[in-house]
Amino acid sequence: MPLFPLPDIVFFPKTLLPLHVYEPRYRTLASEALERDQAICTALLRPGWEADYYGSPEVYPVGCIGRIVQHTKLPDGRYNITLQGEGKVRIEEQVRVEPYRIVRVQPIQDDDAWTRGDDVAQEAIELVRLFRQVHEGQGPSLLLAETFGQNMSPESILNTVAMHLNVEPDMKERLLEMESLEARYHSVLEILRNATTTQERIERVRHLYPRDKRTN
């Protein structure tokens, strides 16, 4: 699989990811992927990648396969593409470096028992509610409605929320690497509940801090 490393984004199955492709090596990757099966492997770059960005900096071992479902080639050769997440994979080895990396991957199947639970629909609705509460007025809160509209499955909702959480990329990587959707759900729920609790505490004392800093 062609590898498209990402510095600060963790891509999840059953989500959509828009990407702007501008580097020459990744323009070649996009062009050749479009000529073949349109599939690309994404993976999060490990910390310290900046020192070797134009080489082959290390990536985390678990990534996601995405298929190009929309693309636009710009006049100067850049691409705007949208990937749809198809499945989680473990990167087993690197088999080529130039002009872009090719890796051998092994599919990973998450335990999806959570999606068959009696309360899964309500639990997914609660995730959306908490996410919107935490991100009220911010761009990420709008993405859920724009991604799959009313047809999002519980797994799509869970993974989309996980992908757009306001946490460090390595935390999202840990969420991706979890072996079961239920474990991911409980972790995402805890993150959102902690964030709402923090917001509520801030709101209770906001009146103590006037907008005008000159006011004592």
C-alpha positions as CSV (number, residue, x, y, z in Angstrom):
1,M,0.0,0.0,0.0
2,P,1.2,3.6,-0.6
3,L,1.8,5.3,2.7
4,F,0.6,8.9,3.3
5,P,2.0,9.9,6.7
6,L,0.1,12.5,8.7
7,P,1.8,14.9,11.3
8,D,-1.2,15.6,13.5
9,I,-4.3,13.7,12.2
10,V,-5.4,10.2,13.1
11,F,-7.7,8.7,10.5
12,F,-10.4,6.2,11.6
13,P,-12.5,3.7,9.6
14,K,-15.9,4.7,8.5
15,T,-15.0,8.4,8.5
16,L,-14.2,11.0,5.8
17,L,-10.9,12.9,5.6
18,P,-10.3,15.8,3.3
19,L,-6.6,16.3,2.3
20,H,-4.7,18.9,0.4
21,V,-1.8,17.2,-1.5
22,Y,0.9,19.6,-2.4
23,E,4.3,17.9,-2.1
24,P,5.7,16.5,-5.3
25,R,6.1,12.9,-3.9
26,Y,2.5,12.9,-2.6
27,R,1.2,14.3,-5.9
28,T,2.7,11.3,-7.5
29,L,1.2,9.1,-4.9
30,A,-2.3,10.6,-5.5
31,S,-2.0,10.3,-9.3
32,E,-0.9,6.7,-9.2
33,A,-3.5,5.7,-6.6
34,L,-6.2,7.2,-8.8
35,E,-4.9,5.1,-11.7
36,R,-5.1,1.9,-9.6
37,D,-7.5,1.0,-6.8
38,Q,-7.6,4.5,-5.2
39,A,-6.6,3.1,-1.8
40,I,-4.0,4.7,0.5
41,C,-2.7,3.8,3.9
42,T,-2.5,6.7,6.4
43,A,-0.5,6.7,9.6
44,L,0.4,9.2,12.3
45,L,4.0,10.4,12.4
46,R,5.9,9.7,15.6
47,P,7.1,12.6,17.7
48,G,10.4,14.1,16.3
49,W,9.3,13.6,12.7
50,E,10.3,17.2,11.9
51,A,14.0,16.4,11.9
52,D,13.6,13.9,9.0
53,Y,10.4,15.1,7.4
54,Y,11.7,14.9,3.8
55,G,13.2,11.5,4.5
56,S,11.3,8.6,6.0
57,P,10.4,9.5,9.6
58,E,8.9,6.8,11.8
59,V,5.1,6.3,11.9
60,Y,3.0,4.6,14.5
61,P,2.4,0.9,13.6
62,V,-1.4,1.1,13.4
63,G,-3.0,3.1,10.6
64,C,-6.1,3.2,8.4
65,I,-6.8,2.4,4.8
66,G,-8.7,5.1,3.0
67,R,-10.2,5.0,-0.5
68,I,-10.3,8.2,-2.6
69,V,-14.0,9.0,-3.1
70,Q,-13.6,12.5,-4.4
71,H,-10.7,14.4,-6.0
72,T,-9.9,17.6,-7.8
73,K,-6.6,18.1,-9.6
74,L,-5.6,21.8,-9.5
75,P,-3.9,23.5,-12.5
76,D,-0.5,23.5,-10.8
77,G,-0.6,19.7,-10.1
78,R,-1.8,19.8,-6.5
79,Y,-4.8,17.7,-5.5
80,N,-7.7,18.1,-3.1
81,I,-8.8,14.6,-2.2
82,T,-11.3,13.0,0.2
83,L,-10.6,9.7,1.8
84,Q,-13.2,7.3,3.1
85,G,-11.9,5.1,5.9
86,E,-12.2,1.4,5.1
87,G,-10.3,-0.5,7.7
88,K,-7.6,-0.5,10.3
89,V,-4.3,-2.1,9.5
90,R,-0.9,-2.9,11.1
91,I,2.1,-1.7,9.2
92,E,4.4,-4.7,9.1
93,E,7.3,-3.5,6.9
94,Q,8.5,-0.8,4.5
95,V,9.2,-2.2,1.0
96,R,10.0,1.0,-0.9
97,V,11.0,4.5,0.0
98,E,11.2,6.5,-3.3
99,P,9.4,8.5,-4.6
100,Y,7.0,7.7,-1.8
101,R,6.8,4.9,0.7
102,I,5.2,1.6,0.0
103,V,4.4,-0.6,3.1
104,R,3.1,-4.1,3.6
105,V,0.1,-4.1,5.9
106,Q,-2.0,-6.6,7.8
107,P,-5.8,-5.9,8.3
108,I,-7.0,-5.6,11.9
109,Q,-10.6,-6.3,12.7
110,D,-12.0,-4.4,15.7
111,D,-14.4,-6.3,18.0
112,D,-17.7,-4.6,17.0
113,A,-20.0,-6.2,19.6
114,W,-20.8,-2.6,20.8
115,T,-22.7,-1.9,17.6
116,R,-25.1,-4.7,18.4
117,G,-26.0,-3.6,21.9
118,D,-29.5,-2.7,22.8
119,D,-28.5,0.9,23.8
120,V,-26.1,1.7,21.0
121,A,-28.3,4.2,19.2
122,Q,-28.9,6.2,22.3
123,E,-25.2,6.0,23.3
124,A,-24.3,7.4,19.8
125,I,-26.8,10.2,20.2
126,E,-25.3,11.0,23.6
127,L,-21.8,11.2,22.1
128,V,-23.0,13.7,19.5
129,R,-24.7,15.8,22.2
130,L,-21.6,15.9,24.4
131,F,-19.4,16.6,21.4
132,R,-21.5,19.5,20.3
133,Q,-21.7,20.9,23.9
134,V,-17.9,20.8,24.2
135,H,-17.3,22.3,20.7
136,E,-20.2,24.7,20.6
137,G,-19.5,27.5,18.1
138,Q,-16.4,25.8,16.8
139,G,-15.8,24.2,13.4
140,P,-15.5,20.6,14.5
141,S,-19.1,20.6,15.9
142,L,-20.4,21.2,12.3
143,L,-18.4,18.4,10.7
144,L,-20.6,15.6,12.1
145,A,-23.7,17.0,10.3
146,E,-21.7,17.4,7.1
147,T,-20.0,14.1,7.0
148,F,-22.7,11.5,6.6
149,G,-25.9,13.5,7.4
150,Q,-28.6,11.5,9.0
151,N,-27.2,8.2,7.8
152,M,-24.3,7.9,10.1
153,S,-24.0,4.5,11.8
154,P,-23.1,4.3,15.5
155,E,-19.6,3.2,14.5
156,S,-19.3,6.2,12.1
157,I,-20.4,8.5,14.8
158,L,-18.0,7.1,17.4
159,N,-15.0,7.2,15.1
160,T,-15.8,10.7,13.7
161,V,-16.1,12.1,17.2
162,A,-12.9,10.3,18.2
163,M,-11.1,11.8,15.1
164,H,-12.2,15.4,16.0
165,L,-11.7,15.4,19.7
166,N,-9.7,18.2,21.1
167,V,-6.9,16.0,22.5
168,E,-3.3,15.3,21.5
169,P,-2.7,13.1,18.4
170,D,-1.1,10.4,20.4
171,M,-4.3,10.1,22.5
172,K,-6.2,9.6,19.3
173,E,-3.7,7.0,18.2
174,R,-4.4,5.1,21.4
175,L,-8.1,5.3,20.7
176,L,-7.5,3.9,17.2
177,E,-5.4,1.1,18.5
178,M,-8.0,-0.1,20.9
179,E,-9.1,-3.6,20.0
180,S,-12.9,-3.1,20.7
181,L,-15.4,-0.4,19.7
182,E,-16.8,-0.7,23.3
183,A,-13.4,0.3,24.8
184,R,-13.1,3.2,22.4
185,Y,-16.7,4.3,23.1
186,H,-16.1,4.4,26.9
187,S,-12.8,6.2,26.5
188,V,-14.3,8.8,24.2
189,L,-17.3,9.2,26.5
190,E,-14.9,9.8,29.5
191,I,-12.9,12.4,27.5
192,L,-16.1,14.3,26.6
193,R,-17.6,14.1,30.1
194,N,-14.3,15.4,31.6
195,A,-14.3,18.3,29.1
196,T,-17.9,19.2,29.9
197,T,-17.2,19.2,33.6
198,T,-14.2,21.5,33.1
199,Q,-16.4,23.8,31.0
200,E,-19.1,23.9,33.7
201,R,-16.5,24.8,36.4
202,I,-15.2,27.6,34.2
203,E,-18.7,29.0,33.6
204,R,-19.4,29.1,37.4
205,V,-16.4,31.4,38.0
206,R,-16.4,33.4,34.7
207,H,-18.1,36.4,36.4
208,L,-15.0,36.8,38.6
209,Y,-12.9,37.6,35.6
210,P,-14.2,40.7,33.8
211,R,-13.8,41.0,30.0
212,D,-12.1,44.4,30.5
213,K,-8.7,43.6,32.1
214,R,-8.5,47.2,33.4
215,T,-11.5,46.4,35.7
216,N,-10.4,45.2,39.1
